[in-house]
Amino acid sequence: MLLRVNAILRRVPDTSAQDSAPKVLHLGQIRYDIERGEMWQGDELVRLTGTESQLMKIFSSCTGEPVSRSKLVEDLGRDRGQAQERAVDVQITRLRRKIEPNPKQQPYLQTVRGAGYMLAPD
């Protein structure tokens, strides 16, 4: 008697791309743990507000790519409008004070003229 066995091939998701993605971003002396959502300077935990944490999650998901102010407003769940975009600018300024060694020079959280903001880790 001849038995036929139909093999079902399952695709295993390629986790190598996920494994190779950085789990910690280095911003000079600052470390941002993406999985935990924690920012550290040396051994000290840097306290982030809820909005700052959300901004870091947004930026860490697309490092090196500009994110528009309107996209940030949308991702933060705020109402659209000029006032809300300006509120995002204020939050970016506050986040820069925690990330940048000199907030006037912006090597990590950069303004991209005409495009928005971009996180550029080491």
N, C-alpha and C positions, 0 to 999 in steps of 0.2 A: 504494500500500500504506500502510495506516495503522498506525503503531506506538503502542502505549500504554506509557507510562512511569509506573510507580507510584512516587511519591515517598515516601520514608521520612523521617519527621520525627524528629529526635533532640532530646531535651531536653538542653540544655546546663545544667549546674548553675549556679545563681545564686551567683557568687562575690562579688557586691557586698556581701553581708552579712558574708562572711568578711574581705573587704578593709577594711571599715569598723570591724571589731573592733580595739581597741587592741593594739599589739604591745609597748608598754611601759607599765607602770603606774607612776604617780607617787605616792609616799607621802611627802609633804613633800620632804626633801632626798634621799630614797632613790628610785632607779629600779630597777624589776624588768623585765628583758627576758624576756618570756614565751617567745619562740621559743628563746632560748639557755638559759633557766633561770638567768640571772645577775642578781645584785643588786649595784648600784653606789651608792656615796655619793660624789658628785663624780666624781673620776677614780680613786677607789680601789674595787677589787673587794671586796665583803663576802663572806667565806667562809661558806658554808652547809653544814651537815651533810647527809647523805643524807635524813634524816627532815625536816629543815627545807625542803629542796628539794621533797620530795614534798608537804608542806603548802602551799607556795607554788603549786605546780601545781594542787592541788585548789582553793585559794581563788581563784586567778586565772581559773579556768574558770567561776566563778559569783560574780563580785564583786557585792556588795550583797545577797546572799542568805545567810541563816544556814545553816551546816552543823552537824548534830548531832555530839556527841562519838562516838556509836556509829557514825555514818557515817564519821567520820574514822578510827576504829579499823578499820573494814571496808576502807576505801580504802587504808590504810597496810599492809594485809595482816597485821594482828595478830589474835591470839586475842581473842575477845569476853570481856567481864567488867569488873567494877568496877575492878580493878587496871589494866587496859589503858586504860580511860578516864582514870584519874588520870595514867597515863604520858603520854597525849596532852596533858593539862593542863600537865605539866612542859615538854613540847616547845613548846607555845604560849607559855609564859612565856619560854623561851629565845629564840624567834623574835621576840617582842615587844622584847626587849632590843636586837635588831639593827634593828628597824623604827621603833619609837616614840622620839621625842625624849625623852619622859618616860614610862617604862613604867607609871607609876601612872595617867596619863591615857592613854586608849586611843582616839585618833581613827581609827586605821587598822585595827588588828586588834581588833575589838570583841567583847565578851562580850554575847550576846543572851540575856537571862534566859529560861530554859525552852526555848530553841531551840538553843543551841550557840555557835558563833563565826562572825564575818562579817568579810570584808575590805572595807573602804570606802576605795578610793583617791581621790585628789584629782579 
